[in-house]
Amino acid sequence: MPAQTSSVKIGDVAIKLHRVGKGTPVLFLHGANGLPQWLPFFDAIADGYEVLVPEHPGFGGSDDPPFIRNIGDLALFYLDFAEALGLERFHLIGHSLGGWLAAEIAIRDRARLLSVTIMSAAGIRVPGLPAGDLFIWGPEETVRNVYYDQALAERMLAMKPTEEQMDVLLKNRFTATKFGWQPRWYNPDLEKWLHRIKVPSLVVWGKEDKIFPYQYADLWMKRLPDARGLVMVEKCGHAPHVEQADSVIPKVRAFLKEAAR
Amino acid sequence: MKLLSFHLMPYRPLDFEAAAKHRSAWVVLPNSLYDPVKGAEEYERHIDFLVRGEALGFDGIGVNEHHQTAYGMMPAPNLIAANLIARTKTVKIAILGRALPLTNNPVFIAEEYAMLDNLSKGRIIAGFVRGIGAEYHSSGTNPYFSHERFHEAHDLIVRAWTEPGPWTFESENYNLRYVNLWPRPYQQPHPPIWIPSQGSSETVVWASHPDRKYPFLVTFSSEELVTRYLTAYREQARKHGYEASGDQLGWAAPIYVAETDERAKEDAKRGIETLFNNYLRMTSEMLIPPGYTSLSSTKNFFKMRQTMATRDSFQSADQLIASGTAVIGSPKTVRAAIERMREKTGFNILIGMFQFGVLTDELARRSIDLFAAEVMPHLRK
């Protein structure tokens, strides 16, 4: 079943939204690189669920409203988004920047949330263990650092983006900078409020993540009050749902099922 | 023509072999490569060199701000300016400039400039810049908001200099309950503001605006680009409805003068090549962080870089001389290059960088003396 893509208006802001499947909604929040391609992960989760994958304001095909200046603005925007779409009860999955965003949303209003899945997330800091700096890495270096499997990295590097895709990637990089440059990929005020995420949560991490090393997962586990499990994926870098989708998908599906009970 | 002697204050004792192992001479170059004993000596010599500018007849001497790099030892240029004020009597002191967006309270910059203006009894030229891309890494300032911060900081500083305080300032980035400058600047209404730039069109439009008419200084560019940017400023001024004067147009370039072209090239070669290839060496990610320039400018930059990367990226003295990026030669050759630029653009501010890269004090002194004796008088005509 192919994903349906539409433009939805949240206030004055047009958001490009991809949807697939039928059932309880699962809102997936993408990372700093945006949504360069549709992932098998989405289709696999969509069996029995409606997966919604919006492109964040300032990313891809969505508008870039100037009033969204920081991660708190973005989180509140997504509360508007959920209201506008009539999402009464939904699961939230966020990867990287999207994981940070998921937590920022959940500490503000968890009333609509069935669960939160935090995957390779930005947002908090482990003192003495700074995140890998993808703002100083070159483009090739970044791809090599994102994936553990260098053969996969080679394949990614071999794909030459079109000019249109390059424009989107540059736009995404600008917006990622807005949210993540300073402090570098965290909000110093987030960690102390994570106890407010009183819904079932799952932490998914690549053991070989070079951006947020696996110790970050331990801190999330410590702070999330209803963490049901830690999925630590061996031989995996910063994108477990891409690099080790086969091992991640059943665990996420099992968690969604359990969390909805 | 207004003539300035300008200095970056490079750390010359740098171990180039060790430095080459790192991504850049900026941000990530370990400061274990800095030897304070040698560095202290460097400061003394560099300052002495600038001070000589007054006796040689320059209108101004200039410094600027760069952070966490061997390229320049002046993270706080106003400290050097204070020192220069104490050691000179009449020469203008140009700070080219302070990087406005990098601080969280631009009133501190307004205060420092006002202090220097008082200390020098009105000899300060206040340069405003955004800092180069690498400085957004080293200062933690978000480049996405760079332009916005620059414009807000500029407005705040000019108001702080000119409007009787106390008053309150509100903007996206700076919110200050009390702005009330002690001391106020010595020059009225405020020190001249100059804008060093690499030629971005946004800056041209802004600096040339009739409310500002700020002198626009093009730095480190080929003759072709300097001509293009200065012409763009002139044309923009006409669009604004006035004719730009030569005193609004400046050119900053490395200059080396010797008896003959051959001798000049031989003397300057190592200095100019280390400046462009060792001290200025940095990645695109450092030079143009996202948001530092507009989407379209950034896109153009990366396209240009791609074509450049296919060629040998080493910039030789010959190339730098041929493109007019560096003005190196006999007094006659140097006079001709400057005259040519004057004919093409009508520019009237020349900022000479007489020391560059590892160029020794002895050679730099010989060159600036010759410039003062055999080039300067012709430019004064």
Interface residues (C-beta under 8 A of the other chain):
Chain A: R69 F135 I136 W137 G138 M166 D167 L170 K171 R173 F174 A176 T177 K178 W181 Q182 P183 R184
Chain B: R23 V27 V28 Y136 H137 G140 T141 N142 P143 Y144 F145 E172 T283 S284 E285 M286 P289 P290 G291 L295 T298 K299 F302
